[in-house]
Amino acid sequence: MNQEMLILTAELIILFFAYSVAGWCMEVILKYRQFHRFINRGFLIGPYCPIYGSGAVVITVVIGGTVGADGGYLETFLTAFVVCGALEYAVSWYMEKMFHARWWDYTGKPLNIRGRIWIGNLILFGLGGVLIVKWMDPVLFGILRRWPLRVLYTAAVLIIVLMVLDYVASHVLFHMVRQEIDGVDADNSEEVSLRVRALLRSKSTLLRRIGDSYPNLKVSPEVVLANLKKRQEKLRLAAQEHERKIVEAVQQGQEQLAETMRNAQEQLAESVKNGKEQLVESVKNSKEQLAESVKNSKEQLAESVKNVKEQMQVSGEEKKEKSDDVRNDRLK
């Protein structure tokens, strides 16, 4: 990059910052007239609105004769009309997609495009572009070209560092706002918008600044619908998981019942088998005992018969002897 291009780049960075601050001042004044209080406007924390600085620099480069053509009043008006309108539309779309809310809405305005831009602002952009290119740029470039190069470069670098740090911090804050939006449990965008505004008013100073900067914040219906679908999907998945656990529990219960019944049948069969064996053994033992008893009874009976016979024989012999003795006595 040659010296002239480097100088021009530094000048454009400083112009970007100057017009961003001017845009912020204009926004603050307009909102003060509307709400009768100070409101720190803009996406960033500091006193600047980069969308104004970006539009001014693009117009300066494209139609201001700095790099591109040096247009007349009508060309400048139309260029600012189109460029700034496209820039505002793109920023609105980006912030809605990134942070799930419509930060400004021109739906009720005439000739608006999706509520992101409308004809009144576009005309003001065109007039502002003429004012910037034809009157303000020559004055500011004249001032900057009297600055020492070291001061010019240092200022440009400081502006870049400041903007980057502010953007990172602001992005974190807006991400917190997005979490608030996604965390609100409601099924319509108006209710979500009211709750988010109330939440922002109750949070820290920096988050309250966002709520004050965009009092007409509206949560995108698409976001609410998407969040609702996510919650429904979570409920559906939770129901499926619960149903799966119930099915698993039933299956486990059936398996445990089948296992219990199988064990009971095995135990019953084992008990029957053991009972049969015990019965057979008992019958066998009983038969043996009966046989032994019969044998013993026979032996006892035989012994008794034998004893009876012996007794009868002894008695017979005694009777015979007595008879003989009686006979002998009679003979005498």
Salt bridges, closest charged atoms under 4 A:
GLU11 OE2 - ARG145 NE 3.54
GLU27 OE1 - ARG41 NE 3.18
ASP70 OD1 - LYS134 NZ 3.99
GLU96 OE1 - ARG102 NE 2.84
GLU96 OE1 - ARG116 NH1 2.83
ASP105 OD1 - ARG102 NH1 3.47
ASP105 OD2 - LYS218 NZ 3.47
GLU180 OE2 - LYS203 NZ 3.33
ASP182 OD1 - HIS100 ND1 2.83
ASP182 OD2 - ARG178 NE 3.72
ASP185 OD1 - ARG231 NE 3.46
GLU191 OE2 - ARG195 NH2 2.66
ASP212 OD1 - ARG37 NH1 3.87
GLU233 OE2 - ARG236 NH2 2.35
GLU241 OE2 - ARG244 NH2 2.27
GLU248 OE2 - ARG244 NH1 2.30
GLU259 OE1 - ARG262 NH2 1.92
ASP324 OD1 - ARG327 NH1 3.04
